Amino acid sequence: TKYWLSLLKDTNYIEERAFQSINDDAEEIGKMLWAILKTCQENTKNQKLITDNQ
């Protein structure tokens, strides 16, 4: 997504202001998805530890 946004900006398809707004949103979504992934991985590891210890 960030690649395509950069391409749109570099080809003057979207203005810098629109690019910044959308890019900031994409960055924030990326951070949220990364946090969800890390949480899921930790929960999976913890569940495996609990299961292995039973």
mmCIF entry with sequence, helices, sheets and N, C-alpha, C, O atoms, coordinates in Angstrom:
data_MODEL
# 
_entry.id   MODEL 
# 
_entity.id                         1 
_entity.type                       polymer 
_entity.pdbx_number_of_molecules   1 
# 
_entity_poly.entity_id                      1 
_entity_poly.type                           'polypeptide(L)' 
_entity_poly.nstd_linkage                   no 
_entity_poly.nstd_monomer                   no 
_entity_poly.pdbx_seq_one_letter_code       TKYWLSLLKDTNYIEERAFQSINDDAEEIGKMLWAILKTCQENTKNQKLITDNQ 
_entity_poly.pdbx_seq_one_letter_code_can   TKYWLSLLKDTNYIEERAFQSINDDAEEIGKMLWAILKTCQENTKNQKLITDNQ 
_entity_poly.pdbx_strand_id                 A 
# 
loop_
_entity_poly_seq.entity_id 
_entity_poly_seq.num 
_entity_poly_seq.mon_id 
_entity_poly_seq.hetero 
1 1  THR n 
1 2  LYS n 
1 3  TYR n 
1 4  TRP n 
1 5  LEU n 
1 6  SER n 
1 7  LEU n 
1 8  LEU n 
1 9  LYS n 
1 10 ASP n 
1 11 THR n 
1 12 ASN n 
1 13 TYR n 
1 14 ILE n 
1 15 GLU n 
1 16 GLU n 
1 17 ARG n 
1 18 ALA n 
1 19 PHE n 
1 20 GLN n 
1 21 SER n 
1 22 ILE n 
1 23 ASN n 
1 24 ASP n 
1 25 ASP n 
1 26 ALA n 
1 27 GLU n 
1 28 GLU n 
1 29 ILE n 
1 30 GLY n 
1 31 LYS n 
1 32 MET n 
1 33 LEU n 
1 34 TRP n 
1 35 ALA n 
1 36 ILE n 
1 37 LEU n 
1 38 LYS n 
1 39 THR n 
1 40 CYS n 
1 41 GLN n 
1 42 GLU n 
1 43 ASN n 
1 44 THR n 
1 45 LYS n 
1 46 ASN n 
1 47 GLN n 
1 48 LYS n 
1 49 LEU n 
1 50 ILE n 
1 51 THR n 
1 52 ASP n 
1 53 ASN n 
1 54 GLN n 
# 
_struct_asym.id          A 
_struct_asym.entity_id   1 
# 
loop_
_struct_conf.conf_type_id 
_struct_conf.id 
_struct_conf.pdbx_PDB_helix_id 
_struct_conf.beg_label_comp_id 
_struct_conf.beg_label_asym_id 
_struct_conf.beg_label_seq_id 
_struct_conf.pdbx_beg_PDB_ins_code 
_struct_conf.end_label_comp_id 
_struct_conf.end_label_asym_id 
_struct_conf.end_label_seq_id 
_struct_conf.pdbx_end_PDB_ins_code 
_struct_conf.beg_auth_comp_id 
_struct_conf.beg_auth_asym_id 
_struct_conf.beg_auth_seq_id 
_struct_conf.end_auth_comp_id 
_struct_conf.end_auth_asym_id 
_struct_conf.end_auth_seq_id 
_struct_conf.pdbx_PDB_helix_class 
_struct_conf.details 
_struct_conf.pdbx_PDB_helix_length 
HELX_P HELX_P1 AA1 LYS A 2  ? ASP A 10 ? LYS A 2  ASP A 10 1 ? 9  
HELX_P HELX_P2 AA2 GLU A 16 ? ASN A 53 ? GLU A 16 ASN A 53 1 ? 38 
# 
_struct_conf_type.id          HELX_P 
_struct_conf_type.criteria    ? 
_struct_conf_type.reference   ? 
# 
loop_
_atom_site.group_PDB 
_atom_site.id 
_atom_site.type_symbol 
_atom_site.label_atom_id 
_atom_site.label_alt_id 
_atom_site.label_comp_id 
_atom_site.label_asym_id 
_atom_site.label_entity_id 
_atom_site.label_seq_id 
_atom_site.pdbx_PDB_ins_code 
_atom_site.Cartn_x 
_atom_site.Cartn_y 
_atom_site.Cartn_z 
_atom_site.occupancy 
_atom_site.B_iso_or_equiv 
_atom_site.pdbx_formal_charge 
_atom_site.auth_seq_id 
_atom_site.auth_comp_id 
_atom_site.auth_asym_id 
_atom_site.auth_atom_id 
_atom_site.pdbx_PDB_model_num 
ATOM 1   N N  . THR A 1 1  ? 0.823  -1.188  0.000   1.00 0.00 ? 1  THR A N  1 
ATOM 2   C CA . THR A 1 1  ? 0.000  0.000   0.000   1.00 0.00 ? 1  THR A CA 1 
ATOM 3   C C  . THR A 1 1  ? 0.869  1.254   0.000   1.00 0.00 ? 1  THR A C  1 
ATOM 4   O O  . THR A 1 1  ? 0.616  2.207   -0.737  1.00 0.00 ? 1  THR A O  1 
ATOM 5   N N  . LYS A 1 2  ? 1.895  1.230   0.842   1.00 0.00 ? 2  LYS A N  1 
ATOM 6   C CA . LYS A 1 2  ? 2.757  2.408   0.922   1.00 0.00 ? 2  LYS A CA 1 
ATOM 7   C C  . LYS A 1 2  ? 3.507  2.615   -0.396  1.00 0.00 ? 2  LYS A C  1 
ATOM 8   O O  . LYS A 1 2  ? 3.744  3.754   -0.800  1.00 0.00 ? 2  LYS A O  1 
ATOM 9   N N  . TYR A 1 3  ? 3.872  1.546   -1.055  1.00 0.00 ? 3  TYR A N  1 
ATOM 10  C CA . TYR A 1 3  ? 4.527  1.666   -2.363  1.00 0.00 ? 3  TYR A CA 1 
ATOM 11  C C  . TYR A 1 3  ? 3.600  2.368   -3.352  1.00 0.00 ? 3  TYR A C  1 
ATOM 12  O O  . TYR A 1 3  ? 4.002  3.306   -4.039  1.00 0.00 ? 3  TYR A O  1 
ATOM 13  N N  . TRP A 1 4  ? 2.351  1.898   -3.413  1.00 0.00 ? 4  TRP A N  1 
ATOM 14  C CA . TRP A 1 4  ? 1.392  2.469   -4.361  1.00 0.00 ? 4  TRP A CA 1 
ATOM 15  C C  . TRP A 1 4  ? 1.092  3.916   -4.026  1.00 0.00 ? 4  TRP A C  1 
ATOM 16  O O  . TRP A 1 4  ? 0.940  4.742   -4.926  1.00 0.00 ? 4  TRP A O  1 
ATOM 17  N N  . LEU A 1 5  ? 1.006  4.232   -2.745  1.00 0.00 ? 5  LEU A N  1 
ATOM 18  C CA . LEU A 1 5  ? 0.794  5.631   -2.358  1.00 0.00 ? 5  LEU A CA 1 
ATOM 19  C C  . LEU A 1 5  ? 1.957  6.505   -2.819  1.00 0.00 ? 5  LEU A C  1 
ATOM 20  O O  . LEU A 1 5  ? 1.749  7.605   -3.331  1.00 0.00 ? 5  LEU A O  1 
ATOM 21  N N  . SER A 1 6  ? 3.167  6.017   -2.637  1.00 0.00 ? 6  SER A N  1 
ATOM 22  C CA . SER A 1 6  ? 4.340  6.770   -3.095  1.00 0.00 ? 6  SER A CA 1 
ATOM 23  C C  . SER A 1 6  ? 4.320  6.952   -4.604  1.00 0.00 ? 6  SER A C  1 
ATOM 24  O O  . SER A 1 6  ? 4.649  8.023   -5.113  1.00 0.00 ? 6  SER A O  1 
ATOM 25  N N  . LEU A 1 7  ? 3.937  5.912   -5.308  1.00 0.00 ? 7  LEU A N  1 
ATOM 26  C CA . LEU A 1 7  ? 3.862  5.994   -6.761  1.00 0.00 ? 7  LEU A CA 1 
ATOM 27  C C  . LEU A 1 7  ? 2.821  7.029   -7.202  1.00 0.00 ? 7  LEU A C  1 
ATOM 28  O O  . LEU A 1 7  ? 3.062  7.809   -8.124  1.00 0.00 ? 7  LEU A O  1 
ATOM 29  N N  . LEU A 1 8  ? 1.678  7.026   -6.542  1.00 0.00 ? 8  LEU A N  1 
ATOM 30  C CA . LEU A 1 8  ? 0.645  8.010   -6.864  1.00 0.00 ? 8  LEU A CA 1 
ATOM 31  C C  . LEU A 1 8  ? 1.133  9.440   -6.625  1.00 0.00 ? 8  LEU A C  1 
ATOM 32  O O  . LEU A 1 8  ? 0.843  10.347  -7.405  1.00 0.00 ? 8  LEU A O  1 
ATOM 33  N N  . LYS A 1 9  ? 1.874  9.624   -5.540  1.00 0.00 ? 9  LYS A N  1 
ATOM 34  C CA . LYS A 1 9  ? 2.399  10.958  -5.228  1.00 0.00 ? 9  LYS A CA 1 
ATOM 35  C C  . LYS A 1 9  ? 3.478  11.348  -6.241  1.00 0.00 ? 9  LYS A C  1 
ATOM 36  O O  . LYS A 1 9  ? 3.486  12.470  -6.749  1.00 0.00 ? 9  LYS A O  1 
ATOM 37  N N  . ASP A 1 10 ? 4.380  10.420  -6.527  1.00 0.00 ? 10 ASP A N  1 
ATOM 38  C CA . ASP A 1 10 ? 5.491  10.720  -7.433  1.00 0.00 ? 10 ASP A CA 1 
ATOM 39  C C  . ASP A 1 10 ? 5.032  11.005  -8.863  1.00 0.00 ? 10 ASP A C  1 
ATOM 40  O O  . ASP A 1 10 ? 5.717  11.708  -9.606  1.00 0.00 ? 10 ASP A O  1 
ATOM 41  N N  . THR A 1 11 ? 3.901  10.473  -9.241  1.00 0.00 ? 11 THR A N  1 
ATOM 42  C CA . THR A 1 11 ? 3.372  10.725  -10.590 1.00 0.00 ? 11 THR A CA 1 
ATOM 43  C C  . THR A 1 11 ? 2.358  11.859  -10.596 1.00 0.00 ? 11 THR A C  1 
ATOM 44  O O  . THR A 1 11 ? 1.675  12.092  -11.593 1.00 0.00 ? 11 THR A O  1 
ATOM 45  N N  . ASN A 1 12 ? 2.268  12.565  -9.462  1.00 0.00 ? 12 ASN A N  1 
ATOM 46  C CA . ASN A 1 12 ? 1.360  13.701  -9.303  1.00 0.00 ? 12 ASN A CA 1 
ATOM 47  C C  . ASN A 1 12 ? -0.106 13.329  -9.491  1.00 0.00 ? 12 ASN A C  1 
ATOM 48  O O  . ASN A 1 12 ? -0.922 14.161  -9.886  1.00 0.00 ? 12 ASN A O  1 
ATOM 49  N N  . TYR A 1 13 ? -0.429 12.079  -9.207  1.00 0.00 ? 13 TYR A N  1 
ATOM 50  C CA . TYR A 1 13 ? -1.829 11.653  -9.273  1.00 0.00 ? 13 TYR A CA 1 
ATOM 51  C C  . TYR A 1 13 ? -2.595 12.151  -8.054  1.00 0.00 ? 13 TYR A C  1 
ATOM 52  O O  . TYR A 1 13 ? -3.780 12.474  -8.137  1.00 0.00 ? 13 TYR A O  1 
ATOM 53  N N  . ILE A 1 14 ? -1.893 12.208  -6.912  1.00 0.00 ? 14 ILE A N  1 
ATOM 54  C CA . ILE A 1 14 ? -2.479 12.801  -5.708  1.00 0.00 ? 14 ILE A CA 1 
ATOM 55  C C  . ILE A 1 14 ? -1.542 13.888  -5.210  1.00 0.00 ? 14 ILE A C  1 
ATOM 56  O O  . ILE A 1 14 ? -0.338 13.849  -5.461  1.00 0.00 ? 14 ILE A O  1 
ATOM 57  N N  . GLU A 1 15 ? -2.103 14.855  -4.506  1.00 0.00 ? 15 GLU A N  1 
ATOM 58  C CA . GLU A 1 15 ? -1.324 15.961  -3.975  1.00 0.00 ? 15 GLU A CA 1 
ATOM 59  C C  . GLU A 1 15 ? -0.585 15.533  -2.714  1.00 0.00 ? 15 GLU A C  1 
ATOM 60  O O  . GLU A 1 15 ? -0.940 14.546  -2.070  1.00 0.00 ? 15 GLU A O  1 
ATOM 61  N N  . GLU A 1 16 ? 0.432  16.282  -2.380  1.00 0.00 ? 16 GLU A N  1 
ATOM 62  C CA . GLU A 1 16 ? 1.256  15.987  -1.203  1.00 0.00 ? 16 GLU A CA 1 
ATOM 63  C C  . GLU A 1 16 ? 0.410  15.917  0.070   1.00 0.00 ? 16 GLU A C  1 
ATOM 64  O O  . GLU A 1 16 ? 0.614  15.041  0.910   1.00 0.00 ? 16 GLU A O  1 
ATOM 65  N N  . ARG A 1 17 ? -0.531 16.835  0.203   1.00 0.00 ? 17 ARG A N  1 
ATOM 66  C CA . ARG A 1 17 ? -1.379 16.877  1.405   1.00 0.00 ? 17 ARG A CA 1 
ATOM 67  C C  . ARG A 1 17 ? -2.213 15.600  1.534   1.00 0.00 ? 17 ARG A C  1 
ATOM 68  O O  . ARG A 1 17 ? -2.309 15.025  2.618   1.00 0.00 ? 17 ARG A O  1 
ATOM 69  N N  . ALA A 1 18 ? -2.808 15.163  0.435   1.00 0.00 ? 18 ALA A N  1 
ATOM 70  C CA . ALA A 1 18 ? -3.597 13.923  0.449   1.00 0.00 ? 18 ALA A CA 1 
ATOM 71  C C  . ALA A 1 18 ? -2.691 12.733  0.732   1.00 0.00 ? 18 ALA A C  1 
ATOM 72  O O  . ALA A 1 18 ? -3.049 11.828  1.485   1.00 0.00 ? 18 ALA A O  1 
ATOM 73  N N  . PHE A 1 19 ? -1.499 12.747  0.110   1.00 0.00 ? 19 PHE A N  1 
ATOM 74  C CA . PHE A 1 19 ? -0.548 11.659  0.346   1.00 0.00 ? 19 PHE A CA 1 
ATOM 75  C C  . PHE A 1 19 ? -0.196 11.561  1.820   1.00 0.00 ? 19 PHE A C  1 
ATOM 76  O O  . PHE A 1 19 ? -0.221 10.471  2.392   1.00 0.00 ? 19 PHE A O  1 
ATOM 77  N N  . GLN A 1 20 ? 0.131  12.684  2.438   1.00 0.00 ? 20 GLN A N  1 
ATOM 78  C CA . GLN A 1 20 ? 0.522  12.677  3.846   1.00 0.00 ? 20 GLN A CA 1 
ATOM 79  C C  . GLN A 1 20 ? -0.585 12.111  4.731   1.00 0.00 ? 20 GLN A C  1 
ATOM 80  O O  . GLN A 1 20 ? -0.328 11.308  5.628   1.00 0.00 ? 20 GLN A O  1 
ATOM 81  N N  . SER A 1 21 ? -1.798 12.532  4.471   1.00 0.00 ? 21 SER A N  1 
ATOM 82  C CA . SER A 1 21 ? -2.927 12.061  5.272   1.00 0.00 ? 21 SER A CA 1 
ATOM 83  C C  . SER A 1 21 ? -3.124 10.553  5.133   1.00 0.00 ? 21 SER A C  1 
ATOM 84  O O  . SER A 1 21 ? -3.240 9.838   6.128   1.00 0.00 ? 21 SER A O  1 
ATOM 85  N N  . ILE A 1 22 ? -3.159 10.087  3.900   1.00 0.00 ? 22 ILE A N  1 
ATOM 86  C CA . ILE A 1 22 ? -3.381 8.658   3.657   1.00 0.00 ? 22 ILE A CA 1 
ATOM 87  C C  . ILE A 1 22 ? -2.192 7.845   4.141   1.00 0.00 ? 22 ILE A C  1 
ATOM 88  O O  . ILE A 1 22 ? -2.362 6.768   4.711   1.00 0.00 ? 22 ILE A O  1 
ATOM 89  N N  . ASN A 1 23 ? -0.986 8.359   3.916   1.00 0.00 ? 23 ASN A N  1 
ATOM 90  C CA . ASN A 1 23 ? 0.216  7.641   4.337   1.00 0.00 ? 23 ASN A CA 1 
ATOM 91  C C  . ASN A 1 23 ? 0.274  7.520   5.856   1.00 0.00 ? 23 ASN A C  1 
ATOM 92  O O  . ASN A 1 23 ? 0.652  6.475   6.385   1.00 0.00 ? 23 ASN A O  1 
ATOM 93  N N  . ASP A 1 24 ? -0.097 8.583   6.553   1.00 0.00 ? 24 ASP A N  1 
ATOM 94  C CA . ASP A 1 24 ? -0.143 8.530   8.021   1.00 0.00 ? 24 ASP A CA 1 
ATOM 95  C C  . ASP A 1 24 ? -1.137 7.475   8.494   1.00 0.00 ? 24 ASP A C  1 
ATOM 96  O O  . ASP A 1 24 ? -0.859 6.728   9.432   1.00 0.00 ? 24 ASP A O  1 
ATOM 97  N N  . ASP A 1 25 ? -2.294 7.418   7.845   1.00 0.00 ? 25 ASP A N  1 
ATOM 98  C CA . ASP A 1 25 ? -3.289 6.402   8.186   1.00 0.00 ? 25 ASP A CA 1 
ATOM 99  C C  . ASP A 1 25 ? -2.749 4.999   7.926   1.00 0.00 ? 25 ASP A C  1 
ATOM 100 O O  . ASP A 1 25 ? -2.943 4.098   8.741   1.00 0.00 ? 25 ASP A O  1 
ATOM 101 N N  . ALA A 1 26 ? -2.076 4.813   6.797   1.00 0.00 ? 26 ALA A N  1 
ATOM 102 C CA . ALA A 1 26 ? -1.509 3.500   6.460   1.00 0.00 ? 26 ALA A CA 1 
ATOM 103 C C  . ALA A 1 26 ? -0.453 3.099   7.485   1.00 0.00 ? 26 ALA A C  1 
ATOM 104 O O  . ALA A 1 26 ? -0.369 1.935   7.875   1.00 0.00 ? 26 ALA A O  1 
ATOM 105 N N  . GLU A 1 27 ? 0.343  4.055   7.912   1.00 0.00 ? 27 GLU A N  1 
ATOM 106 C CA . GLU A 1 27 ? 1.369  3.781   8.926   1.00 0.00 ? 27 GLU A CA 1 
ATOM 107 C C  . GLU A 1 27 ? 0.726  3.337   10.236  1.00 0.00 ? 27 GLU A C  1 
ATOM 108 O O  . GLU A 1 27 ? 1.179  2.381   10.865  1.00 0.00 ? 27 GLU A O  1 
ATOM 109 N N  . GLU A 1 28 ? -0.312 4.023   10.635  1.00 0.00 ? 28 GLU A N  1 
ATOM 110 C CA . GLU A 1 28 ? -1.007 3.684   11.883  1.00 0.00 ? 28 GLU A CA 1 
ATOM 111 C C  . GLU A 1 28 ? -1.659 2.303   11.792  1.00 0.00 ? 28 GLU A C  1 
ATOM 112 O O  . GLU A 1 28 ? -1.592 1.524   12.743  1.00 0.00 ? 28 GLU A O  1 
ATOM 113 N N  . ILE A 1 29 ? -2.276 2.002   10.677  1.00 0.00 ? 29 ILE A N  1 
ATOM 114 C CA . ILE A 1 29 ? -2.883 0.678   10.480  1.00 0.00 ? 29 ILE A CA 1 
ATOM 115 C C  . ILE A 1 29 ? -1.812 -0.402  10.528  1.00 0.00 ? 29 ILE A C  1 
ATOM 116 O O  . ILE A 1 29 ? -2.020 -1.463  11.116  1.00 0.00 ? 29 ILE A O  1 
ATOM 117 N N  . GLY A 1 30 ? -0.666 -0.130  9.910   1.00 0.00 ? 30 GLY A N  1 
ATOM 118 C CA . GLY A 1 30 ? 0.442  -1.083  9.952   1.00 0.00 ? 30 GLY A CA 1 
ATOM 119 C C  . GLY A 1 30 ? 0.896  -1.362  11.373  1.00 0.00 ? 30 GLY A C  1 
ATOM 120 O O  . GLY A 1 30 ? 1.160  -2.510  11.731  1.00 0.00 ? 30 GLY A O  1 
ATOM 121 N N  . LYS A 1 31 ? 0.988  -0.328  12.175  1.00 0.00 ? 31 LYS A N  1 
ATOM 122 C CA . LYS A 1 31 ? 1.376  -0.502  13.581  1.00 0.00 ? 31 LYS A CA 1 
ATOM 123 C C  . LYS A 1 31 ? 0.347  -1.328  14.342  1.00 0.00 ? 31 LYS A C  1 
ATOM 124 O O  . LYS A 1 31 ? 0.709  -2.179  15.153  1.00 0.00 ? 31 LYS A O  1 
ATOM 125 N N  . MET A 1 32 ? -0.929 -1.082  14.084  1.00 0.00 ? 32 MET A N  1 
ATOM 126 C CA . MET A 1 32 ? -1.986 -1.852  14.750  1.00 0.00 ? 32 MET A CA 1 
ATOM 127 C C  . MET A 1 32 ? -1.923 -3.322  14.354  1.00 0.00 ? 32 MET A C  1 
ATOM 128 O O  . MET A 1 32 ? -2.040 -4.208  15.201  1.00 0.00 ? 32 MET A O  1 
ATOM 129 N N  . LEU A 1 33 ? -1.736 -3.574  13.058  1.00 0.00 ? 33 LEU A N  1 
ATOM 130 C CA . LEU A 1 33 ? -1.655 -4.960  12.594  1.00 0.00 ? 33 LEU A CA 1 
ATOM 131 C C  . LEU A 1 33 ? -0.441 -5.664  13.189  1.00 0.00 ? 33 LEU A C  1 
ATOM 132 O O  . LEU A 1 33 ? -0.528 -6.834  13.563  1.00 0.00 ? 33 LEU A O  1 
ATOM 133 N N  . TRP A 1 34 ? 0.680  -4.974  13.281  1.00 0.00 ? 34 TRP A N  1 
ATOM 134 C CA . TRP A 1 34 ? 1.881  -5.557  13.870  1.00 0.00 ? 34 TRP A CA 1 
ATOM 135 C C  . TRP A 1 34 ? 1.642  -5.900  15.349  1.00 0.00 ? 34 TRP A C  1 
ATOM 136 O O  . TRP A 1 34 ? 2.062  -6.958  15.818  1.00 0.00 ? 34 TRP A O  1 
ATOM 137 N N  . ALA A 1 35 ? 0.974  -5.011  16.069  1.00 0.00 ? 35 ALA A N  1 
ATOM 138 C CA . ALA A 1 35 ? 0.673  -5.267  17.480  1.00 0.00 ? 35 ALA A CA 1 
ATOM 139 C C  . ALA A 1 35 ? -0.253 -6.470  17.623  1.00 0.00 ? 35 ALA A C  1 
ATOM 140 O O  . ALA A 1 35 ? -0.065 -7.287  18.525  1.00 0.00 ? 35 ALA A O  1 
ATOM 141 N N  . ILE A 1 36 ? -1.239 -6.589  16.757  1.00 0.00 ? 36 ILE A N  1 
ATOM 142 C CA . ILE A 1 36 ? -2.152 -7.736  16.790  1.00 0.00 ? 36 ILE A CA 1 
ATOM 143 C C  . ILE A 1 36 ? -1.374 -9.018  16.532  1.00 0.00 ? 36 ILE A C  1 
ATOM 144 O O  . ILE A 1 36 ? -1.578 -10.017 17.222  1.00 0.00 ? 36 ILE A O  1 
ATOM 145 N N  . LEU A 1 37 ? -0.484 -8.997  15.543  1.00 0.00 ? 37 LEU A N  1 
ATOM 146 C CA . LEU A 1 37 ? 0.315  -10.174 15.209  1.00 0.00 ? 37 LEU A CA 1 
ATOM 147 C C  . LEU A 1 37 ? 1.188  -10.593 16.387  1.00 0.00 ? 37 LEU A C  1 
ATOM 148 O O  . LEU A 1 37 ? 1.255  -11.775 16.724  1.00 0.00 ? 37 LEU A O  1 
ATOM 149 N N  . LYS A 1 38 ? 1.859  -9.622  17.015  1.00 0.00 ? 38 LYS A N  1 
ATOM 150 C CA . LYS A 1 38 ? 2.701  -9.944  18.158  1.00 0.00 ? 38 LYS A CA 1 
ATOM 151 C C  . LYS A 1 38 ? 1.886  -10.531 19.303  1.00 0.00 ? 38 LYS A C  1 
ATOM 152 O O  . LYS A 1 38 ? 2.315  -11.494 19.939  1.00 0.00 ? 38 LYS A O  1 
ATOM 153 N N  . THR A 1 39 ? 0.728  -9.965  19.566  1.00 0.00 ? 39 THR A N  1 
ATOM 154 C CA . THR A 1 39 ? -0.136 -10.464 20.639  1.00 0.00 ? 39 THR A CA 1 
ATOM 155 C C  . THR A 1 39 ? -0.585 -11.892 20.347  1.00 0.00 ? 39 THR A C  1 
ATOM 156 O O  . THR A 1 39 ? -0.582 -12.743 21.236  1.00 0.00 ? 39 THR A O  1 
ATOM 157 N N  . CYS A 1 40 ? -0.966 -12.147 19.112  1.00 0.00 ? 40 CYS A N  1 
ATOM 158 C CA . CYS A 1 40 ? -1.400 -13.499 18.734  1.00 0.00 ? 40 CYS A CA 1 
ATOM 159 C C  . CYS A 1 40 ? -0.264 -14.498 18.891  1.00 0.00 ? 40 CYS A C  1 
ATOM 160 O O  . CYS A 1 40 ? -0.482 -15.613 19.365  1.00 0.00 ? 40 CYS A O  1 
ATOM 161 N N  . GLN A 1 41 ? 0.943  -14.115 18.499  1.00 0.00 ? 41 GLN A N  1 
ATOM 162 C CA . GLN A 1 41 ? 2.094  -15.001 18.631  1.00 0.00 ? 41 GLN A CA 1 
ATOM 163 C C  . GLN A 1 41 ? 2.384  -15.291 20.100  1.00 0.00 ? 41 GLN A C  1 
ATOM 164 O O  . GLN A 1 41 ? 2.649  -16.436 20.467  1.00 0.00 ? 41 GLN A O  1 
ATOM 165 N N  . GLU A 1 42 ? 2.335  -14.267 20.935  1.00 0.00 ? 42 GLU A N  1 
ATOM 166 C CA . GLU A 1 42 ? 2.573  -14.453 22.360  1.00 0.00 ? 42 GLU A CA 1 
ATOM 167 C C  . GLU A 1 42 ? 1.500  -15.345 22.980  1.00 0.00 ? 42 GLU A C  1 
ATOM 168 O O  . GLU A 1 42 ? 1.813  -16.224 23.784  1.00 0.00 ? 42 GLU A O  1 
ATOM 169 N N  . ASN A 1 43 ? 0.252  -15.127 22.617  1.00 0.00 ? 43 ASN A N  1 
ATOM 170 C CA . ASN A 1 43 ? -0.831 -15.948 23.144  1.00 0.00 ? 43 ASN A CA 1 
ATOM 171 C C  . ASN A 1 43 ? -0.685 -17.397 22.709  1.00 0.00 ? 43 ASN A C  1 
ATOM 172 O O  . ASN A 1 43 ? -0.961 -18.309 23.487  1.00 0.00 ? 43 ASN A O  1 
ATOM 173 N N  . THR A 1 44 ? -0.255 -17.615 21.478  1.00 0.00 ? 44 THR A N  1 
ATOM 174 C CA . THR A 1 44 ? -0.054 -18.969 20.981  1.00 0.00 ? 44 THR A CA 1 
ATOM 175 C C  . THR A 1 44 ? 1.066  -19.657 21.748  1.00 0.00 ? 44 THR A C  1 
ATOM 176 O O  . THR A 1 44 ? 0.944  -20.825 22.117  1.00 0.00 ? 44 THR A O  1 
ATOM 177 N N  . LYS A 1 45 ? 2.167  -18.930 21.989  1.00 0.00 ? 45 LYS A N  1 
ATOM 178 C CA . LYS A 1 45 ? 3.281  -19.495 22.756  1.00 0.00 ? 45 LYS A CA 1 
ATOM 179 C C  . LYS A 1 45 ? 2.843  -19.818 24.172  1.00 0.00 ? 45 LYS A C  1 
ATOM 180 O O  . LYS A 1 45 ? 3.162  -20.886 24.695  1.00 0.00 ? 45 LYS A O  1 
ATOM 181 N N  . ASN A 1 46 ? 2.110  -18.897 24.798  1.00 0.00 ? 46 ASN A N  1 
ATOM 182 C CA . ASN A 1 46 ? 1.644  -19.112 26.166  1.00 0.00 ? 46 ASN A CA 1 
ATOM 183 C C  . ASN A 1 46 ? 0.685  -20.295 26.236  1.00 0.00 ? 46 ASN A C  1 
ATOM 184 O O  . ASN A 1 46 ? 0.754  -21.088 27.174  1.00 0.00 ? 46 ASN A O  1 
ATOM 185 N N  . GLN A 1 47 ? -0.193 -20.423 25.271  1.00 0.00 ? 47 GLN A N  1 
ATOM 186 C CA . GLN A 1 47 ? -1.133 -21.534 25.254  1.00 0.00 ? 47 GLN A CA 1 
ATOM 187 C C  . GLN A 1 47 ? -0.397 -22.856 25.089  1.00 0.00 ? 47 GLN A C  1 
ATOM 188 O O  . GLN A 1 47 ? -0.767 -23.856 25.704  1.00 0.00 ? 47 GLN A O  1 
ATOM 189 N N  . LYS A 1 48 ? 0.647  -22.863 24.256  1.00 0.00 ? 48 LYS A N  1 
ATOM 190 C CA . LYS A 1 48 ? 1.436  -24.080 24.052  1.00 0.00 ? 48 LYS A CA 1 
ATOM 191 C C  . LYS A 1 48 ? 2.155  -24.458 25.338  1.00 0.00 ? 48 LYS A C  1 
ATOM 192 O O  . LYS A 1 48 ? 2.220  -25.638 25.683  1.00 0.00 ? 48 LYS A O  1 
ATOM 193 N N  . LEU A 1 49 ? 2.700  -23.470 26.058  1.00 0.00 ? 49 LEU A N  1 
ATOM 194 C CA . LEU A 1 49 ? 3.368  -23.741 27.329  1.00 0.00 ? 49 LEU A CA 1 
ATOM 195 C C  . LEU A 1 49 ? 2.391  -24.348 28.334  1.00 0.00 ? 49 LEU A C  1 
ATOM 196 O O  . LEU A 1 49 ? 2.731  -25.297 29.040  1.00 0.00 ? 49 LEU A O  1 
ATOM 197 N N  . ILE A 1 50 ? 1.202  -23.808 28.393  1.00 0.00 ? 50 ILE A N  1 
ATOM 198 C CA . ILE A 1 50 ? 0.180  -24.315 29.322  1.00 0.00 ? 50 ILE A CA 1 
ATOM 199 C C  . ILE A 1 50 ? -0.189 -25.742 28.944  1.00 0.00 ? 50 ILE A C  1 
ATOM 200 O O  . ILE A 1 50 ? -0.295 -26.606 29.814  1.00 0.00 ? 50 ILE A O  1 
ATOM 201 N N  . THR A 1 51 ? -0.383 -25.991 27.678  1.00 0.00 ? 51 THR A N  1 
ATOM 202 C CA . THR A 1 51 ? -0.760 -27.317 27.197  1.00 0.00 ? 51 THR A CA 1 
ATOM 203 C C  . THR A 1 51 ? 0.348  -28.326 27.442  1.00 0.00 ? 51 THR A C  1 
ATOM 204 O O  . THR A 1 51 ? 0.082  -29.457 27.850  1.00 0.00 ? 51 THR A O  1 
ATOM 205 N N  . ASP A 1 52 ? 1.593  -27.924 27.196  1.00 0.00 ? 52 ASP A N  1 
ATOM 206 C CA . ASP A 1 52 ? 2.731  -28.819 27.395  1.00 0.00 ? 52 ASP A CA 1 
ATOM 207 C C  . ASP A 1 52 ? 2.944  -29.167 28.852  1.00 0.00 ? 52 ASP A C  1 
ATOM 208 O O  . ASP A 1 52 ? 3.417  -30.262 29.156  1.00 0.00 ? 52 ASP A O  1 
ATOM 209 N N  . ASN A 1 53 ? 2.605  -28.257 29.773  1.00 0.00 ? 53 ASN A N  1 
ATOM 210 C CA . ASN A 1 53 ? 2.809  -28.478 31.201  1.00 0.00 ? 53 ASN A CA 1 
ATOM 211 C C  . ASN A 1 53 ? 1.697  -29.282 31.854  1.00 0.00 ? 53 ASN A C  1 
ATOM 212 O O  . ASN A 1 53 ? 1.806  -29.654 33.022  1.00 0.00 ? 53 ASN A O  1 
ATOM 213 N N  . GLN A 1 54 ? 0.633  -29.554 31.116  1.00 0.00 ? 54 GLN A N  1 
ATOM 214 C CA . GLN A 1 54 ? -0.487 -30.287 31.732  1.00 0.00 ? 54 GLN A CA 1 
ATOM 215 C C  . GLN A 1 54 ? -0.297 -31.747 31.623  1.00 0.00 ? 54 GLN A C  1 
ATOM 216 O O  . GLN A 1 54 ? -1.140 -32.516 32.086  1.00 0.00 ? 54 GLN A O  1 
# 
